[in-house]
Amino acid sequence: MPTRSIDIRNELEGVITKVGFKSGGIVEQGDILVQLDISNELAQLEAIEAEIQIANLDVNRFGELLKSRASSKDQYDRAKAQLAVAEAREKELRATIAKKTLKAPFSGKAGLHRLEVGSFLPASTVITRVNGLANEVWIDFQVPQEYAYLSEGTQVTVTSASQLSGEASVIALAQEISTTSRNMMVRAELRFDEETQNKQVHFKPGSLVSIDIPIEQVESVIILPTLAIRYDAFGTYVYTLNKDDSGSYRATRKPIETITQESNQTVVKSGLSYGDLIATMGSYKLREGMLVNIAENTSLNAARVSQ
């Protein structure tokens, strides 16, 4: 995601009289993106400015008369109040005009739009999104709670869908771990210089990337087909297939601890040993101690844990 990004919305409804940017074009801070019809407000503003001039004259005139005791203080105070009311109405009109003049809050690149002069724009319509022009992007990703040791400044490797990589630095971490996924949100910043500027196009906002993070120590894990994993109120488990005294295979429930799931595979941290034979396809039918016949095509029905 860009370091600066905002959806531009109109607070007030109105008819579009000007569209000041092109779809996907560059906009500068302060550029008028969309102008709504303000002809009525401009006419009222002209009248109010005339009232303010008259009110100012009255205040000055009654002020001079008050000094010579030719006017009462009530008349002077009334003239000042009328001036204050006129000035307040002027501010209100200018605020309305400003709300109907949508400007770019910062320099950046605009998104696509279908705006046309003369069309009516309802209030709170998304005009476009403006992404700031910067030499860095933010990457938000989640890590399992086992990696909560990450800290600001940690270097991670970010790889785009087109297999271009760059080194990013962790700049922020969530203060809590999700109670549903047990993951922690992390934000890293990927910077580009003159030599790597051409890579930035491969890291557009919303694009899919992969993240490689450093680990404290190498840890042995086991990868199983996800369909072998079972869940119940007591936790996560699989069924191992073990020979009994007669040489037949029987199902044995084995509690396990998993780390993460990728596509159709799940990484198992503990609970299994190398050489264990795991029921995969059809494991949902098994119960503890059940006699199991293994089909000839074992690759589809059971997986053996190996190094």
Backbone bond lengths (Angstrom), bond angles and torsions (degrees), N, CA, C in turn:
res aa  C-N    CA-C-N  psi(-1)  N-CA   C-N-CA  omega(-1)  CA-C   N-CA-C  phi
1 M - - - 1.452 - - 1.523 109.31 -
2 P 1.355 117.22 148.69 1.469 119.41 178.38 1.523 110.59 -70.18
3 T 1.325 116.22 155.51 1.460 119.70 179.77 1.524 111.74 -70.34
4 R 1.337 116.98 -23.00 1.471 121.44 175.31 1.521 108.09 -133.61
5 S 1.314 115.92 122.31 1.462 120.57 -179.21 1.519 108.40 -153.37
6 I 1.330 116.32 137.27 1.460 119.52 -177.46 1.521 110.07 -151.18
7 D 1.330 115.51 141.46 1.462 121.47 171.37 1.526 107.98 -87.73
8 I 1.315 117.26 123.90 1.461 122.00 179.48 1.529 108.52 -87.06
9 R 1.323 116.74 121.43 1.465 122.44 178.97 1.521 109.76 -124.07
10 N 1.333 115.52 151.59 1.462 120.22 174.88 1.521 109.33 -94.07
11 E 1.317 116.11 132.10 1.465 120.55 179.26 1.521 111.29 -77.84
12 L 1.339 116.34 -33.41 1.463 121.44 -178.22 1.525 109.96 -113.98
13 E 1.328 116.10 151.03 1.460 120.52 176.15 1.518 110.02 -82.56
14 G 1.318 116.34 165.06 1.457 119.95 177.95 1.516 111.79 166.58
15 V 1.329 114.49 175.65 1.461 121.80 179.11 1.528 108.89 -92.93
16 I 1.322 117.03 132.90 1.466 121.80 -178.88 1.529 110.05 -73.07
17 T 1.326 116.01 126.46 1.466 120.51 176.26 1.528 112.09 -110.16
18 K 1.347 116.46 -13.40 1.465 119.42 179.68 1.520 109.64 -157.38
19 V 1.326 116.37 136.98 1.467 122.81 170.25 1.521 106.25 -117.41
20 G 1.317 116.65 114.46 1.461 120.39 -170.05 1.510 115.84 -101.07
21 F 1.326 119.15 16.32 1.463 119.74 179.04 1.524 110.17 -147.84
22 K 1.316 115.18 158.45 1.460 121.48 178.39 1.524 109.71 -99.94
23 S 1.317 115.92 151.09 1.465 119.99 175.88 1.522 109.99 -57.62
24 G 1.334 115.63 126.00 1.458 120.23 179.55 1.508 114.66 75.24
25 G 1.344 117.33 8.41 1.458 120.75 -177.44 1.519 113.29 -85.94
26 I 1.323 115.03 166.96 1.460 121.87 177.03 1.526 108.98 -85.86
27 V 1.327 116.39 134.48 1.464 121.52 177.05 1.522 108.50 -122.44
28 E 1.318 115.53 146.83 1.457 121.39 177.56 1.521 109.41 -101.51
29 Q 1.321 115.40 153.71 1.459 119.99 178.69 1.527 110.05 -56.11
30 G 1.334 116.58 129.37 1.459 121.65 179.61 1.512 114.07 92.70
31 D 1.328 118.17 -10.44 1.470 120.12 177.39 1.528 109.98 -62.70
32 I 1.344 116.09 139.95 1.464 120.16 175.72 1.527 108.35 -77.37
33 L 1.321 115.81 118.31 1.461 120.82 178.58 1.520 110.59 -85.76
34 V 1.322 115.94 -48.85 1.468 121.55 179.62 1.522 108.56 -141.17
35 Q 1.323 115.57 134.07 1.464 121.60 174.50 1.521 108.42 -113.90
36 L 1.336 115.84 121.71 1.458 120.66 173.75 1.521 109.27 -89.78
37 D 1.305 116.42 161.27 1.465 122.01 -177.51 1.528 110.46 -61.02
38 I 1.327 116.39 121.06 1.471 121.46 179.08 1.527 110.53 -124.71
39 S 1.332 117.77 20.68 1.468 120.26 -177.53 1.519 111.19 -61.17
40 N 1.326 117.67 -39.89 1.467 120.69 179.55 1.522 110.71 -65.80
41 E 1.329 116.33 -42.81 1.468 120.31 -179.97 1.532 111.26 -65.79
42 L 1.332 117.15 -37.79 1.466 120.00 179.27 1.522 111.38 -65.83
43 A 1.345 116.59 -38.19 1.466 119.99 177.75 1.523 110.32 -65.25
44 Q 1.340 116.22 -43.50 1.468 119.50 178.51 1.523 110.80 -64.96
45 L 1.336 116.20 -36.91 1.461 119.99 -179.88 1.522 110.84 -64.81
46 E 1.318 116.81 -39.14 1.467 120.20 178.27 1.524 110.67 -62.55
47 A 1.337 116.07 -41.44 1.469 119.73 179.17 1.524 110.80 -66.70
48 I 1.333 116.69 -41.02 1.466 120.84 -179.83 1.521 110.94 -64.86
49 E 1.318 117.22 -40.05 1.469 119.87 179.00 1.523 110.85 -62.65
50 A 1.342 116.22 -35.87 1.469 119.56 175.86 1.524 110.19 -66.59
51 E 1.343 117.09 -41.26 1.470 120.55 177.92 1.521 110.86 -62.14
52 I 1.337 116.43 -38.17 1.464 119.64 -179.99 1.524 110.50 -65.20
53 Q 1.316 117.23 -39.91 1.465 120.12 177.81 1.525 110.87 -60.75
54 I 1.344 115.43 -45.87 1.472 119.41 179.49 1.521 110.14 -64.47
55 A 1.340 116.97 -42.36 1.464 120.36 -179.29 1.522 110.74 -63.52
56 N 1.322 117.26 -37.28 1.468 120.67 177.38 1.524 111.12 -63.84
57 L 1.343 115.62 -42.13 1.467 119.66 177.82 1.519 110.87 -61.63
58 D 1.359 116.41 -41.99 1.468 120.03 179.73 1.519 111.27 -63.93
59 V 1.329 116.45 -41.81 1.467 119.64 179.92 1.523 110.40 -62.42
60 N 1.335 116.74 -44.97 1.465 120.00 179.61 1.527 111.36 -65.08
61 R 1.357 116.14 -42.13 1.471 120.08 -177.92 1.523 110.59 -65.48
62 F 1.333 116.99 -49.21 1.469 119.20 -179.33 1.521 111.60 -68.07
63 G 1.326 116.50 -26.10 1.456 118.85 176.40 1.522 111.38 -67.52
64 E 1.341 116.45 -42.63 1.461 120.28 178.16 1.524 111.00 -67.17
65 L 1.341 116.24 -41.80 1.469 119.89 179.53 1.519 111.11 -64.29
66 L 1.351 115.52 -34.90 1.466 118.69 179.84 1.521 111.03 -65.70
67 K 1.329 116.33 -34.87 1.465 119.49 178.84 1.525 111.62 -63.71
68 S 1.336 115.81 -36.24 1.476 119.92 -179.62 1.526 111.67 -93.52
69 R 1.331 116.99 10.05 1.467 123.94 179.33 1.523 112.66 62.09
70 A 1.351 115.91 23.80 1.465 119.47 178.36 1.522 111.22 -92.69
71 S 1.327 116.57 -1.72 1.466 121.06 178.98 1.521 108.33 -142.56
72 S 1.335 115.02 155.09 1.464 119.45 179.75 1.531 109.83 -87.18
73 K 1.324 114.36 160.14 1.469 118.77 178.06 1.519 110.99 -68.67
74 D 1.330 117.73 -28.03 1.467 120.65 177.81 1.523 111.18 -61.36
75 Q 1.341 116.43 -42.15 1.464 119.82 179.06 1.530 110.94 -63.83
76 Y 1.317 115.46 -40.32 1.466 120.21 178.98 1.534 111.12 -64.97
77 D 1.335 116.24 -44.55 1.471 120.55 179.99 1.528 111.18 -65.37
78 R 1.341 115.95 -36.78 1.466 119.86 179.72 1.536 109.91 -66.00
79 A 1.322 117.17 -39.20 1.465 120.98 178.59 1.536 110.89 -65.45
80 K 1.338 116.62 -39.39 1.462 120.19 178.09 1.525 110.98 -65.90
81 A 1.326 116.88 -38.27 1.468 120.91 179.34 1.526 110.99 -65.90
82 Q 1.344 116.04 -41.13 1.466 119.56 178.56 1.528 110.88 -64.00
83 L 1.339 116.37 -36.83 1.463 120.23 176.83 1.531 110.72 -65.21
84 A 1.330 116.65 -42.46 1.468 120.58 -179.84 1.525 111.42 -63.68
85 V 1.345 116.66 -39.50 1.467 120.87 178.73 1.529 110.24 -64.30
86 A 1.332 116.37 -43.92 1.466 120.57 -179.68 1.526 110.85 -64.20
87 E 1.328 117.03 -41.29 1.464 120.43 179.19 1.530 111.38 -65.98
88 A 1.338 116.84 -36.32 1.469 120.31 177.69 1.526 110.75 -65.95
89 R 1.323 116.78 -40.63 1.469 120.49 177.88 1.527 110.57 -64.96
90 E 1.342 116.22 -35.71 1.462 119.60 177.27 1.528 110.79 -63.59
91 K 1.342 116.85 -44.50 1.463 120.65 179.04 1.524 111.02 -61.96
92 E 1.330 115.63 -39.57 1.461 120.01 179.96 1.530 110.97 -63.52
93 L 1.329 115.77 -43.22 1.464 119.72 179.33 1.526 111.58 -65.76
94 R 1.325 116.31 -41.72 1.467 119.37 179.17 1.534 110.67 -64.58
95 A 1.338 116.58 -35.57 1.466 120.14 177.50 1.525 110.63 -65.72
96 T 1.330 116.92 -40.44 1.464 120.92 177.96 1.524 110.59 -63.94
97 I 1.337 115.82 -42.72 1.472 120.02 178.18 1.527 110.48 -61.55
98 A 1.337 116.08 -41.26 1.468 119.99 179.68 1.526 111.03 -64.03
99 K 1.342 116.51 -38.76 1.466 120.00 179.89 1.524 111.84 -68.77
100 K 1.332 116.23 -26.03 1.464 119.62 178.98 1.526 112.09 -91.69
101 T 1.332 115.65 2.63 1.465 121.33 176.52 1.519 107.32 -116.30
102 L 1.314 116.85 97.13 1.457 121.32 -174.71 1.521 110.00 -86.36
103 K 1.341 115.66 119.32 1.460 121.45 -176.50 1.527 110.80 -115.97
104 A 1.319 115.31 157.42 1.466 120.83 176.95 1.527 109.08 -72.63
105 P 1.346 118.52 123.22 1.467 120.28 -178.76 1.523 113.13 -72.30
106 F 1.331 116.31 -21.33 1.464 121.20 176.99 1.527 108.03 -157.26
107 S 1.312 115.71 165.03 1.466 120.08 179.01 1.525 109.74 -71.52
108 G 1.324 115.85 141.61 1.455 118.82 -178.85 1.516 111.63 179.84
109 K 1.315 114.20 -164.90 1.461 121.24 179.37 1.516 108.79 -112.92
110 A 1.334 115.59 127.44 1.460 120.88 -178.29 1.519 110.55 -83.08
111 G 1.329 115.00 157.18 1.456 120.39 176.61 1.517 111.09 -88.04
112 L 1.322 115.61 -163.03 1.460 120.90 179.87 1.525 110.22 -83.28
113 H 1.323 116.38 156.59 1.464 120.30 176.67 1.519 109.70 -152.48
114 R 1.353 114.96 164.09 1.462 121.62 175.79 1.527 109.89 -128.23
115 L 1.292 116.46 37.38 1.459 121.39 -177.27 1.518 110.52 -79.90
116 E 1.321 115.70 141.59 1.460 121.50 178.25 1.519 109.47 -135.14
117 V 1.331 116.38 139.38 1.463 121.11 175.48 1.526 108.96 -60.98
118 G 1.336 115.40 132.56 1.456 120.62 179.55 1.509 113.86 99.18
119 S 1.334 117.31 -15.78 1.465 119.36 179.36 1.524 109.91 -81.81
120 F 1.335 115.49 152.56 1.462 121.36 -179.52 1.519 108.90 -87.59
121 L 1.328 115.27 133.69 1.455 120.83 -177.66 1.527 109.45 -112.58
122 P 1.339 118.12 110.21 1.469 120.18 177.54 1.525 110.91 -64.75
123 A 1.311 116.14 157.51 1.463 120.66 179.37 1.528 110.60 -63.35
124 S 1.311 115.89 148.60 1.469 124.69 176.23 1.527 113.05 64.04
125 T 1.327 116.45 30.89 1.465 120.66 174.46 1.533 109.27 -84.30
126 V 1.334 116.82 137.23 1.469 119.72 175.46 1.525 108.35 -74.45
127 I 1.325 116.15 111.95 1.464 121.37 -179.35 1.525 110.05 -72.27
128 T 1.311 115.46 -51.86 1.461 122.52 178.02 1.510 107.56 -170.07
129 R 1.285 116.53 172.70 1.464 121.68 171.76 1.525 107.81 -110.02
130 V 1.332 115.22 135.74 1.463 120.89 177.33 1.526 108.20 -112.26
131 N 1.318 116.13 121.50 1.459 122.27 175.50 1.518 108.94 -103.55
132 G 1.323 115.54 129.08 1.451 120.27 -177.76 1.517 112.86 -63.55
133 L 1.328 115.24 149.57 1.463 121.21 176.15 1.521 108.08 -89.79
134 A 1.311 116.10 108.54 1.460 120.30 -177.95 1.519 109.05 -143.57
135 N 1.325 115.08 163.58 1.458 120.69 179.60 1.521 111.55 -93.54
136 E 1.328 116.54 21.49 1.447 119.73 177.80 1.528 110.24 -147.79
137 V 1.316 115.69 155.68 1.462 121.94 174.62 1.523 107.56 -130.84
138 W 1.329 115.75 156.55 1.462 121.19 175.80 1.515 109.40 -101.35
139 I 1.297 116.47 140.40 1.462 122.26 174.90 1.520 107.77 -119.09
140 D 1.325 116.90 116.40 1.461 122.20 176.42 1.524 108.68 -99.00
141 F 1.312 116.87 128.98 1.462 120.66 179.34 1.526 109.44 -148.44
142 Q 1.328 115.24 164.41 1.457 121.14 -179.84 1.521 110.18 -112.22
143 V 1.326 115.20 144.24 1.462 120.34 175.48 1.525 108.20 -126.63
144 P 1.343 118.12 149.09 1.465 120.52 176.05 1.519 110.66 -60.52
145 Q 1.328 115.97 157.54 1.461 119.96 -175.61 1.533 112.48 -61.58
146 E 1.336 117.30 -19.86 1.469 119.80 177.78 1.528 111.88 -62.99
147 Y 1.346 116.26 -19.96 1.464 120.41 -177.96 1.529 111.79 -105.90
148 A 1.320 115.55 24.79 1.466 119.67 -179.94 1.524 112.11 -68.85
149 Y 1.330 117.01 -5.81 1.466 120.41 178.37 1.526 112.27 -74.50
150 L 1.330 118.42 -8.88 1.465 120.40 178.02 1.524 109.86 -56.64
151 S 1.308 116.90 146.45 1.463 121.04 -178.82 1.520 109.64 -136.99
152 E 1.316 115.72 166.17 1.460 120.44 177.67 1.531 109.49 -60.23
153 G 1.322 114.87 135.80 1.455 120.16 -178.17 1.517 113.87 98.03
154 T 1.347 117.16 -13.70 1.463 120.05 177.87 1.527 110.00 -62.80
155 Q 1.320 116.86 134.90 1.460 121.67 179.75 1.533 110.15 -89.82
156 V 1.325 115.94 131.23 1.462 121.61 176.23 1.528 108.33 -126.25
157 T 1.310 116.06 155.26 1.467 121.37 179.07 1.518 109.43 -101.54
158 V 1.331 116.13 125.78 1.462 122.15 -179.39 1.526 108.30 -109.55
159 T 1.326 116.46 128.36 1.466 121.52 -179.59 1.516 109.56 -121.49
160 S 1.327 116.11 127.56 1.463 121.19 -178.82 1.523 110.55 -79.38
161 A 1.342 115.44 172.50 1.463 120.60 178.08 1.521 111.28 -63.45
162 S 1.337 116.41 -24.49 1.470 120.59 178.42 1.529 112.09 -90.91
163 Q 1.360 116.02 13.34 1.463 123.37 174.19 1.521 113.95 68.36
164 L 1.334 116.99 26.10 1.463 120.88 171.10 1.522 108.38 -94.78
165 S 1.325 116.33 135.20 1.460 120.78 -174.56 1.515 111.62 -116.29
166 G 1.323 114.98 156.40 1.453 121.84 176.14 1.518 109.63 -154.13
167 E 1.323 116.18 156.22 1.455 121.56 179.43 1.524 109.56 -93.40
168 A 1.327 116.13 124.11 1.464 121.97 179.17 1.521 109.23 -114.81
169 S 1.321 115.12 157.00 1.459 121.04 -179.04 1.520 109.75 -115.49
170 V 1.324 117.12 132.05 1.466 121.41 177.72 1.522 108.76 -66.60
171 I 1.344 116.40 126.31 1.467 120.29 -178.89 1.522 112.85 -115.27
172 A 1.338 117.97 -14.52 1.464 119.75 -179.97 1.521 109.54 -160.61
173 L 1.337 114.95 148.99 1.456 121.71 177.09 1.520 109.24 -133.59
174 A 1.325 116.07 144.37 1.461 120.23 176.67 1.525 109.20 -63.33
175 Q 1.323 115.86 149.72 1.456 120.66 -177.78 1.521 113.08 -86.60
176 E 1.344 116.06 -1.94 1.455 119.07 179.56 1.518 109.84 -144.76
177 I 1.309 115.34 162.15 1.462 122.56 177.36 1.518 108.21 -102.78
178 S 1.334 116.89 136.98 1.463 121.53 -178.44 1.523 110.32 -59.34
179 T 1.332 115.81 132.51 1.465 120.10 179.37 1.523 112.01 -76.53
180 T 1.327 117.16 -14.90 1.466 119.97 -179.29 1.526 111.91 -94.52
181 S 1.342 116.65 -46.40 1.469 119.64 -177.38 1.524 113.40 -99.29
182 R 1.348 117.04 -13.85 1.469 122.03 -174.78 1.520 111.81 59.58
183 N 1.324 115.07 30.46 1.459 120.96 176.91 1.519 110.09 -110.33
184 M 1.319 116.20 160.36 1.459 122.15 178.28 1.525 108.93 -119.33
185 M 1.333 116.57 136.16 1.463 121.44 178.93 1.528 109.94 -82.64
186 V 1.327 115.13 135.00 1.468 122.04 -179.17 1.525 108.22 -129.79
187 R 1.321 116.65 143.68 1.468 121.41 175.45 1.527 109.12 -120.68
188 A 1.330 115.28 127.80 1.467 121.08 177.15 1.520 109.22 -119.58
189 E 1.320 115.80 152.77 1.466 121.54 179.65 1.521 109.25 -112.94
190 L 1.334 114.84 125.85 1.464 121.76 178.13 1.521 108.31 -107.82
191 R 1.323 116.57 116.12 1.461 121.48 -176.12 1.532 110.10 -102.46
192 F 1.328 113.98 150.75 1.465 120.60 179.20 1.525 108.97 -124.07
193 D 1.330 116.14 137.56 1.461 120.53 174.76 1.525 108.29 -111.52
194 E 1.320 116.66 -170.35 1.465 120.49 -177.18 1.529 111.71 -60.82
195 E 1.328 116.52 -34.41 1.462 119.78 -177.97 1.524 112.30 -75.52
196 T 1.340 116.88 -31.03 1.472 120.29 -175.54 1.525 112.84 -107.83
197 Q 1.338 117.63 6.91 1.464 121.17 -176.18 1.530 112.01 -57.81
198 N 1.329 116.49 -33.24 1.468 119.46 -178.09 1.529 112.53 -68.18
199 K 1.330 117.53 -14.53 1.462 120.46 178.54 1.524 112.66 -78.24
200 Q 1.341 116.74 -20.82 1.460 120.26 -171.21 1.526 112.29 -59.96
201 V 1.326 117.46 -30.79 1.459 121.04 -179.08 1.525 111.10 -63.87
202 H 1.326 117.37 -21.91 1.465 121.00 -179.76 1.528 112.04 -85.02
203 F 1.320 117.77 -3.41 1.459 121.70 -179.66 1.526 109.86 -122.59
204 K 1.323 115.93 54.18 1.458 121.06 -179.43 1.527 110.59 -71.00
205 P 1.345 117.43 153.23 1.468 120.49 178.93 1.524 111.48 -55.12
206 G 1.322 115.58 131.75 1.455 120.79 178.15 1.513 114.84 88.00
207 S 1.335 117.73 -5.10 1.465 119.62 -178.19 1.531 110.45 -75.84
208 L 1.326 115.17 157.33 1.460 122.12 -178.37 1.523 109.67 -86.39
209 V 1.328 116.14 130.70 1.463 121.26 177.35 1.528 108.64 -134.10
210 S 1.310 115.73 162.35 1.464 120.81 172.71 1.524 108.33 -112.58
211 I 1.334 115.49 148.04 1.460 121.57 -175.89 1.522 109.33 -121.08
212 D 1.322 116.20 129.24 1.464 121.72 171.85 1.521 107.64 -108.53
213 I 1.334 115.74 122.35 1.460 119.90 -178.88 1.523 109.43 -114.55
214 P 1.337 117.19 150.68 1.468 119.40 178.56 1.523 110.20 -72.35
215 I 1.315 116.46 147.87 1.461 120.52 176.70 1.519 108.66 -114.87
216 E 1.335 115.57 153.34 1.454 119.83 -176.53 1.525 111.56 -67.21
217 Q 1.324 116.24 -37.21 1.450 119.93 178.51 1.522 109.05 -154.87
218 V 1.321 115.60 156.36 1.459 120.10 178.58 1.520 108.61 -69.93
219 E 1.316 116.51 131.74 1.455 121.46 -176.46 1.528 109.33 -129.02
220 S 1.338 116.17 131.06 1.456 120.73 179.15 1.524 109.55 -76.15
221 V 1.305 115.93 132.35 1.460 120.90 177.95 1.521 108.80 -133.93
222 I 1.303 115.40 166.72 1.459 122.50 178.94 1.513 108.24 -120.93
223 I 1.319 116.65 137.71 1.462 121.72 179.09 1.524 108.70 -111.43
224 L 1.338 115.21 126.17 1.460 121.50 -179.21 1.520 110.56 -121.99
225 P 1.332 117.04 155.52 1.468 119.08 169.16 1.529 109.32 -61.41
226 T 1.309 117.19 135.43 1.466 120.89 -176.10 1.521 112.27 -60.32
227 L 1.327 118.32 -30.28 1.462 119.81 -178.02 1.527 112.06 -68.23
228 A 1.347 118.51 -11.13 1.463 120.98 176.61 1.523 111.91 -81.80
229 I 1.325 117.20 -16.77 1.459 121.83 -174.89 1.521 110.02 -82.28
230 R 1.340 116.45 130.81 1.461 122.22 178.15 1.529 108.77 -117.79
231 Y 1.340 116.22 155.04 1.462 121.95 -179.04 1.527 109.20 -134.99
232 D 1.322 116.42 142.16 1.467 121.02 169.52 1.521 108.41 -152.32
233 A 1.334 116.54 -170.08 1.466 120.41 -175.71 1.523 112.51 -64.76
234 F 1.327 117.23 -18.82 1.463 120.21 -177.18 1.527 112.51 -94.19
235 G 1.335 117.11 -6.95 1.453 119.26 176.57 1.518 113.47 132.50
236 T 1.329 114.51 -161.59 1.466 122.33 -178.19 1.527 109.06 -98.62
237 Y 1.340 116.03 140.14 1.464 118.51 -176.60 1.528 110.26 -156.67
238 V 1.335 114.72 169.15 1.466 122.15 171.22 1.525 107.33 -133.96
239 Y 1.314 115.18 169.87 1.463 120.20 172.97 1.523 108.52 -107.81
240 T 1.337 115.40 120.86 1.459 119.74 172.14 1.527 108.38 -92.17
241 L 1.308 115.81 152.01 1.465 121.67 -178.90 1.525 108.25 -109.39
242 N 1.333 115.66 114.92 1.459 121.51 -175.49 1.533 110.26 -123.11
243 K 1.333 116.26 143.28 1.462 120.63 179.55 1.522 110.86 -77.42
244 D 1.338 115.47 137.53 1.461 119.91 173.88 1.525 109.42 -91.92
245 D 1.330 116.64 -171.09 1.467 120.67 -176.38 1.523 112.61 -62.32
246 S 1.343 115.57 -26.98 1.466 118.74 -178.93 1.528 112.33 -86.98
247 G 1.327 116.45 -2.88 1.458 120.01 -179.51 1.515 114.23 89.67
248 S 1.337 116.71 2.56 1.463 120.82 178.33 1.529 109.60 -86.78
249 Y 1.328 115.47 154.27 1.461 120.37 179.36 1.531 110.63 -88.56
250 R 1.322 115.55 135.21 1.460 120.75 175.57 1.536 109.28 -128.10
251 A 1.347 115.25 149.33 1.469 121.18 -177.15 1.522 110.70 -81.29
252 T 1.314 115.48 135.25 1.465 121.70 176.49 1.521 108.90 -128.18
253 R 1.311 116.08 126.23 1.468 120.54 179.95 1.523 109.02 -73.47
254 K 1.336 116.16 130.66 1.463 121.80 178.94 1.533 109.60 -126.30
255 P 1.345 118.53 110.26 1.476 120.29 174.67 1.531 109.54 -64.46
256 I 1.317 116.64 140.04 1.462 121.14 -179.80 1.525 109.84 -135.04
257 E 1.324 115.02 163.85 1.472 122.00 173.99 1.521 107.84 -118.98
258 T 1.328 116.28 122.51 1.465 120.67 -179.18 1.527 110.31 -101.72
259 I 1.335 114.77 157.79 1.469 120.42 178.73 1.519 110.76 -105.95
260 T 1.323 116.17 -53.95 1.461 119.09 -176.97 1.521 109.46 -157.58
261 Q 1.317 114.82 165.78 1.461 120.80 178.43 1.518 108.94 -124.07
262 E 1.313 116.84 132.50 1.458 122.42 177.59 1.515 108.39 -129.14
263 S 1.320 115.70 116.94 1.456 121.75 -179.08 1.524 109.45 56.43
264 N 1.338 118.34 -120.09 1.463 121.09 -177.70 1.522 112.27 -103.79
265 Q 1.345 116.66 20.60 1.454 121.13 178.75 1.521 110.66 -125.72
266 T 1.337 115.64 147.77 1.459 121.67 179.90 1.520 109.26 -124.87
267 V 1.332 116.34 135.53 1.461 121.89 178.82 1.525 108.60 -89.46
268 V 1.334 116.20 123.95 1.465 122.63 -178.55 1.524 108.81 -105.01
269 K 1.325 116.11 127.67 1.462 120.64 -177.83 1.525 112.04 -87.21
270 S 1.335 117.37 -40.97 1.460 119.80 -176.12 1.519 110.40 -153.54
271 G 1.338 114.73 164.44 1.463 120.80 176.90 1.510 113.53 112.02
272 L 1.336 117.86 -16.74 1.458 121.75 -177.86 1.523 110.46 -123.49
273 S 1.314 114.90 160.16 1.461 121.42 177.57 1.518 108.91 -123.52
274 Y 1.323 115.93 155.40 1.454 120.08 177.07 1.528 109.17 -63.99
275 G 1.312 115.52 133.53 1.455 121.30 -178.04 1.511 113.59 101.11
276 D 1.345 118.34 -13.58 1.467 120.90 177.85 1.520 110.00 -62.55
277 L 1.326 115.75 139.04 1.458 121.35 176.10 1.524 107.57 -98.67
278 I 1.337 116.54 120.33 1.461 121.95 -171.94 1.520 110.21 -109.50
279 A 1.330 116.85 132.49 1.463 121.24 173.90 1.518 108.98 -73.59
280 T 1.322 116.56 131.38 1.463 120.50 -179.87 1.519 109.52 -114.60
281 M 1.329 117.55 -90.20 1.459 120.75 -179.62 1.532 110.06 -64.56
282 G 1.332 115.72 126.76 1.461 120.43 179.96 1.508 113.91 87.41
283 S 1.336 117.55 4.94 1.469 119.54 -177.86 1.526 112.38 -64.95
284 Y 1.328 116.59 -21.97 1.468 119.76 179.88 1.529 112.01 -66.69
285 K 1.338 117.57 -16.32 1.473 121.01 -179.61 1.525 112.41 -86.47
286 L 1.320 117.40 -12.24 1.462 120.92 -170.93 1.523 112.76 -82.27
287 R 1.337 114.15 155.67 1.459 123.37 173.22 1.528 107.50 -135.55
288 E 1.326 116.73 161.14 1.459 121.87 -179.40 1.534 110.72 -55.97
289 G 1.350 115.93 127.59 1.459 121.92 176.77 1.509 114.97 81.02
290 M 1.326 118.19 -0.76 1.465 120.94 -177.29 1.528 110.25 -67.28
291 L 1.343 115.54 139.25 1.455 121.46 176.58 1.531 109.09 -71.46
292 V 1.326 116.32 134.20 1.460 120.81 -174.05 1.522 109.73 -124.83
293 N 1.318 115.34 131.48 1.458 121.01 171.51 1.526 107.97 -102.34
294 I 1.307 116.49 123.60 1.463 121.08 -178.70 1.516 108.86 -91.94
295 A 1.327 116.33 124.40 1.459 120.73 179.51 1.522 109.72 -67.30
296 E 1.314 114.66 162.19 1.464 118.97 -178.61 1.522 111.60 -60.70
297 N 1.360 115.83 -38.69 1.471 119.33 -179.63 1.519 108.71 -82.67
298 T 1.355 115.80 75.78 1.462 120.16 -175.34 1.510 113.21 -63.73
299 S 1.319 118.86 -24.48 1.464 121.62 -177.47 1.514 111.11 -63.05
300 L 1.338 117.40 -24.81 1.457 120.09 -179.78 1.517 112.33 -93.68
301 N 1.357 117.33 -21.40 1.455 120.34 -171.97 1.519 113.91 -110.91
302 A 1.329 117.94 -21.28 1.456 120.74 -179.61 1.514 109.13 -150.48
303 A 1.313 115.08 151.22 1.460 120.43 177.95 1.512 108.10 -126.22
304 R 1.322 116.31 136.94 1.465 119.66 178.42 1.530 108.42 -101.99
305 V 1.335 114.51 129.42 1.458 119.77 179.06 1.519 108.42 -72.13
306 S 1.326 115.93 124.33 1.462 119.81 -179.23 1.509 109.74 -139.25
307 Q 1.319 116.38 163.18 1.459 121.47 179.51 1.514 110.37 -86.93
